[in-house]
Amino acid sequence: MEYLNGLIDLPWWGYVLVALGLTHITIASVTIFLHRHQAHRALDLHPLPSHFFRFWLWLTTGMITKQWAAIHRKHHARCETPEDPHSPQVLGLKKVLWQGAELYRAACKDQSIMDKFGHGTPDDWLENNIYTPRNGQGIFLMLAIDLILFGPAGLAIWAVQMVWIPFWAAGVVNGIGHYWGYRNFENEDAATNLVPWGILIGGEELHNNHHTFGTSAKLSYKWYEFDIGWMYIRMLEIVGLAKVRRVAPHLALGEGQPAAPLAADTLQTIITNRYAVAAQYARQLKSEYASEIERLLKSAKLPDFHGIHLPRKMKIWLKQDAKDTPECDRVALDTLLAHSDKLHTIYTMRQELTRLWERSSRSRDELLHDLQDWCARAEASGIRALREFSLGLRAAS
């Protein structure tokens, strides 16, 4: 009966490594093929890796490409609303974390999602005759392979493979990734970065970055962040098996001169990098607003805000457009602004930048004039950090 032990005999830790290796291939397939290539068209894939990923996902998840891409696109289009297929802000963290797979399967049954958001996905013979109509058969083939190779241990490996994506992708990324973590950018939804090192879930840990720059093939943004999915994409690109179409733009503030005329390219750079502009504004003016808030607290002029860390909150408020500031924060914000002309200037000047990138009927020349006027007032404000930010903005690239 030795043949029942499987073709490959390993110590216990060897089976653990095999399970982690196989599930990591699945994670890579989801993030590179389903997410960045199919759903967002952030890169083009050569048919060889494209079909490998599709075949592997058929074996290990049974997910249909069109369904996954359509549901994810709707998630971006309707994020944090009742129409979002899996928002913890609407449905609750517990439900999305532990029932994320059920929410996905329910969305798969909605043909209107497929019709509206499922365009451009594979429509070849294999998809129409194998992967879609027989999507549940691949996982049983995977079970047979695991049992043949590893014997009874193969059953445990297969079980891990089956729960890996439902838990980590449908549960953790869609749930915790919209509920807890750090945010580089205060974009319109609640997406967070779980940790700065995207390894276990293939880079999907950097979810706030992704929701800010949805069509970027690279999910890391800060120098200390690491996206292993991007590393794999670059490796594929080097050998000619992938071509990156888009990555997130990076803002570079230069050293402009006061009263220097602004170029149209500078305006476009600011609009394109609006979230980075807002984040840089909050970061560069931190010493100014933090010291002013400390002065107000010491003067005992402010009411008790029940443990709210005001400097940390001010950083978030400066990253946000005013329309995105929760109503529950308005009292604290308005009180601060009413007690300090400096904070009022810092906040108001930040919100005036919103006019540059919000949809309006103003022409490009009018917006460029607004930016020129904004810079002139910022440099004459008497706030050193605001003046320095404005000078850097004049030479932004």
C-alpha positions in Angstrom: 0.0 0.0 0.0 3.0 2.3 -0.2 1.7 3.8 -3.4 -1.1 5.4 -1.4 1.6 7.6 0.2 2.1 9.5 -3.0 4.9 9.8 -5.5 6.7 12.5 -3.4 7.7 11.8 0.3 8.5 14.9 2.3 9.0 15.9 6.0 6.1 17.8 7.5 7.7 21.2 6.8 8.2 20.2 3.2 4.4 19.8 2.8 4.0 23.2 4.4 6.4 24.8 1.9 4.6 23.0 -1.0 1.2 24.4 0.2 2.6 27.9 0.5 4.3 27.7 -2.9 1.2 26.5 -4.7 -1.0 29.1 -3.0 1.5 31.8 -3.9 1.2 30.8 -7.6 -2.5 31.2 -7.2 -2.1 34.6 -5.6 0.2 35.7 -8.4 -2.3 34.5 -11.0 -5.1 36.6 -9.3 -3.1 39.8 -8.9 -1.3 39.7 -12.3 -3.8 38.1 -14.6 -7.3 38.7 -13.1 -6.7 42.0 -11.4 -4.0 44.1 -13.2 -4.3 42.6 -16.6 -8.0 41.7 -17.1 -9.9 44.0 -14.7 -7.8 47.2 -15.1 -5.8 46.7 -18.4 -2.7 48.0 -16.6 -0.5 45.6 -18.6 -0.5 43.4 -21.6 0.4 39.7 -21.2 1.9 37.4 -23.8 -0.4 34.4 -24.6 1.9 32.0 -22.8 1.7 33.4 -19.2 -1.9 34.6 -19.9 -3.0 31.1 -20.6 -0.9 29.6 -17.8 -2.6 31.9 -15.3 -6.0 31.1 -16.7 -5.4 27.4 -16.5 -4.0 27.5 -13.0 -6.9 29.5 -11.7 -9.3 26.9 -13.3 -7.4 24.2 -11.4 -7.2 26.0 -8.0 -10.2 28.3 -7.7 -12.8 27.6 -10.4 -13.3 31.3 -10.9 -14.5 32.5 -14.3 -12.4 35.4 -15.6 -15.4 37.5 -16.9 -17.2 37.2 -13.5 -14.2 38.2 -11.5 -13.3 41.2 -13.7 -16.9 42.4 -13.9 -17.4 42.2 -10.1 -14.2 44.0 -9.4 -14.9 46.7 -11.9 -18.3 47.3 -10.3 -16.6 47.4 -6.9 -14.5 50.4 -8.1 -17.4 52.1 -9.9 -19.7 51.8 -6.9 -17.2 51.6 -4.0 -18.6 52.0 -0.5 -22.2 52.4 -1.7 -25.1 49.9 -1.4 -24.3 48.8 -5.0 -20.8 47.8 -4.0 -20.7 43.9 -4.1 -18.5 43.7 -0.9 -18.1 46.9 1.1 -17.5 46.5 4.8 -18.5 50.1 5.2 -22.0 49.1 4.1 -22.3 45.4 5.0 -20.0 45.3 8.1 -16.5 44.0 8.5 -17.6 40.6 9.9 -19.8 39.8 7.0 -17.2 40.6 4.3 -14.3 39.0 6.2 -16.0 35.7 6.9 -18.6 35.6 4.1 -16.7 37.3 1.3 -16.8 34.2 -0.9 -20.6 34.0 -0.5 -20.9 37.7 -1.5 -18.8 37.0 -4.6 -21.0 34.0 -5.6 -24.1 36.1 -5.2 -22.7 38.8 -7.4 -21.8 36.2 -10.0 -25.5 35.4 -10.4 -26.3 39.0 -11.4 -26.3 39.0 -15.1 -26.6 42.8 -15.2 -23.1 43.1 -13.7 -21.7 40.8 -16.4 -23.4 42.7 -19.2 -22.2 46.1 -18.0 -18.8 45.4 -16.6 -17.6 42.1 -18.1 -16.4 43.4 -21.5 -13.0 42.5 -23.0 -12.5 39.3 -21.1 -11.5 36.0 -22.9 -14.0 34.7 -25.4 -12.1 31.8 -27.1 -12.9 28.1 -27.5 -11.2 27.1 -24.2 -13.2 29.7 -22.3 -16.5 28.8 -23.9 -16.1 25.1 -23.8 -13.9 24.3 -20.8 -13.2 27.1 -18.3 -16.7 28.6 -18.1 -19.1 25.6 -18.5 -16.8 23.3 -16.6 -15.4 25.7 -14.0 -16.0 23.4 -11.1 -14.1 20.4 -12.6 -10.7 21.9 -12.4 -10.5 21.9 -8.6 -11.3 18.2 -8.6 -8.5 17.6 -11.1 -6.2 19.5 -8.7 -7.4 17.3 -5.9 -6.4 14.2 -7.9 -3.0 15.7 -8.7 -2.3 16.5 -5.0 -3.3 13.0 -3.9 -1.2 11.3 -6.5 1.9 13.5 -5.7 1.6 13.7 -1.9 -0.8 11.0 -0.8 -3.0 11.8 2.3 -1.0 15.0 2.8 -2.2 16.1 -0.6 -5.8 16.3 0.8 -4.6 18.9 3.4 -2.6 20.8 0.7 -5.7 20.9 -1.5 -7.9 22.1 1.3 -5.5 25.0 2.0 -5.6 25.8 -1.7 -9.4 25.9 -1.7 -9.7 28.3 1.2 -6.7 30.5 0.3 -8.3 32.9 -2.1 -11.8 33.0 -0.5 -10.1 34.0 2.8 -7.2 36.3 1.7 -8.7 37.9 -1.4 -12.5 37.9 -0.8 -12.2 38.3 3.0 -9.0 40.1 4.0 -8.4 42.4 1.0 -12.1 43.3 0.4 -12.9 43.4 4.1 -9.9 44.6 6.2 -8.5 46.4 3.2 -11.5 48.8 3.4 -11.6 49.0 7.2 -8.2 49.0 8.9 -4.7 50.1 7.9 -2.7 53.2 6.9 -3.6 55.5 4.0 -1.1 57.3 1.8 -3.9 59.1 0.1 -7.3 60.3 1.2 -9.2 59.2 -1.9 -13.0 59.0 -2.1 -13.4 55.5 -0.6 -12.2 53.8 2.5 -9.4 51.6 1.0 -6.3 51.1 3.2 -2.9 49.7 2.9 -2.7 46.7 5.3 1.1 46.6 5.5 3.8 48.3 3.4 5.3 44.9 2.2 3.0 43.2 -0.3 4.2 39.6 -0.3 1.7 37.2 1.2 -1.2 38.5 -1.0 1.0 39.4 -4.0 1.0 43.2 -3.4 -2.8 43.4 -2.9 -1.9 44.5 0.7 -1.3 48.0 -0.8 -5.0 48.6 -1.4 -5.2 52.3 -0.7 -2.5 52.9 -3.4 -4.4 50.7 -5.8 -7.8 52.5 -5.3 -6.0 55.9 -5.7 -4.3 54.8 -9.0 -6.6 52.1 -10.2 -5.0 51.5 -13.6 -1.4 51.3 -12.3 0.4 48.0 -12.8 2.5 48.8 -9.8 0.8 48.9 -6.4 3.6 50.2 -4.2 4.2 54.0 -4.1 6.4 55.0 -1.2 10.1 54.1 -1.3 9.7 51.7 1.7 6.8 49.8 0.1 7.3 46.5 -1.7 4.9 44.9 -4.2 6.0 41.4 -5.1 3.4 41.2 -7.9 5.2 44.2 -9.6 8.5 42.3 -9.3 7.0 39.4 -11.2 5.6 41.7 -13.8 9.0 43.3 -14.3 10.5 39.9 -14.7 8.0 38.9 -17.3 8.5 42.3 -19.1 12.3 41.7 -19.2 11.9 38.4 -21.0 9.3 39.8 -23.4 6.2 38.1 -21.8 4.5 41.3 -20.6 4.3 45.0 -21.4 3.4 47.5 -18.8 0.8 50.1 -20.0 0.4 52.4 -17.0 2.0 53.0 -13.6 1.1 55.6 -11.0 2.6 59.1 -11.7 5.0 60.4 -9.1 5.0 64.1 -8.1 8.3 65.9 -7.9 8.3 69.4 -6.5 11.0 71.6 -7.9 12.5 75.0 -6.8 10.4 77.6 -8.5 10.9 81.4 -8.4 8.3 83.8 -6.9 6.1 85.5 -9.5 7.5 83.3 -12.3 4.9 82.5 -14.9 3.3 79.0 -14.7 3.4 76.6 -17.6 0.3 74.7 -18.7 2.3 71.5 -18.1 2.5 72.4 -14.4 -1.3 72.6 -14.2 -1.7 69.2 -15.9 0.9 67.7 -13.5 -1.0 69.0 -10.5 -4.3 67.7 -11.8 -2.8 64.3 -12.6 -1.1 64.0 -9.2 -3.9 65.6 -7.2 -3.8 63.0 -4.4 -0.1 63.3 -4.1 -0.3 67.1 -4.1 -2.8 66.9 -1.2 -0.6 64.4 0.7 2.5 66.5 0.1 0.6 69.7 1.3 -0.4 68.0 4.6 3.1 66.6 5.1 5.0 69.9 4.3 2.8 72.0 6.5 2.8 69.6 9.4 5.2 71.7 11.6 3.0 74.8 11.1 -0.4 73.3 12.0 1.0 71.0 14.7 2.7 73.9 16.6 -0.4 76.1 16.2 -2.7 73.3 17.5 -0.3 72.8 20.4 -0.5 76.6 21.2 -4.3 76.5 21.2 -4.4 73.4 23.5 -2.0 75.1 25.9 -4.1 78.2 25.9 -7.1 76.1 27.1 -9.3 77.9 24.5 -10.4 74.6 22.9 -13.2 72.4 24.2 -12.5 68.7 25.1 -12.8 66.6 21.9 -12.9 63.3 23.8 -9.4 62.0 23.0 -9.2 63.1 19.4 -5.6 63.6 18.3 -6.0 66.9 16.6 -2.7 67.1 14.7 -3.3 63.6 13.3 -6.8 64.6 12.3 -5.7 67.8 10.7 -3.3 65.8 8.5 -6.3 63.8 7.3 -8.5 66.8 6.8 -5.8 68.5 4.7 -5.4 65.4 2.5 -9.2 65.4 1.9 -11.4 67.5 -0.3 -14.0 69.1 2.0 -16.8 67.0 0.6 -15.1 63.9 1.8 -14.7 65.0 5.4 -17.2 63.0 7.6 -19.9 65.0 9.2 -18.8 63.7 12.6 -15.5 65.5 12.2 -17.0 68.9 11.2 -17.5 70.2 14.7 -13.8 69.7 15.7 -12.6 71.1 12.3 -14.8 74.2 12.4 -13.8 74.9 16.0 -10.1 74.7 15.2 -10.5 77.0 12.2 -12.6 79.5 14.3 -9.9 79.8 16.9 -6.9 80.3 14.6 -6.4 82.5 11.5 -3.3 80.5 10.6 -5.2 77.2 10.6 -8.0 78.8 8.7 -5.6 80.0 6.1 -3.8 76.6 5.8 -7.1 74.8 5.5 -8.8 77.3 3.1 -5.7 77.4 0.8 -5.7 73.6 0.6 -9.4 73.5 -0.3 -8.9 76.1 -3.0 -6.6 73.7 -4.8 -9.6 71.4 -5.2 -10.9 73.8 -7.8 -8.0 72.8 -10.1 -9.0 69.2 -10.3 -12.7 69.0 -9.7 -15.0 69.0 -12.7 -16.1 72.5 -13.7 -16.8 74.7 -16.6 -13.7 76.7 -16.2 -11.3 76.7 -19.1 -7.6 75.7 -18.9 -6.5 79.3 -19.1 -8.8 80.2 -16.3 -7.5 77.4 -14.1 -4.0 78.4 -14.9 -4.8 82.0 -13.8 -6.4 80.5 -10.6 -3.2 78.6 -9.9 -1.0 81.7 -10.5 -3.2 83.7 -8.1 -3.1 80.8 -5.5 0.7 80.7 -5.6 1.0 84.5 -5.2 -1.3 84.5 -2.2 0.5 81.5 -0.6 3.9 83.2 -1.0 2.5 86.3 0.6 0.7 84.5 3.4 3.5 84.9 6.0 3.4 81.1 6.6 6.9 79.9 5.8 6.0 76.3 4.9 3.1 77.4 2.7 5.4 79.7 0.8 7.9 76.9 0.3 5.2 74.5 -0.8 4.0 77.1 -3.4 7.5 77.6 -4.8 7.9 73.9 -5.1 4.5 73.6 -6.8 5.6 76.2 -9.4 8.2 73.8 -10.7 6.2 70.5 -10.2 6.9 67.7 -12.6 
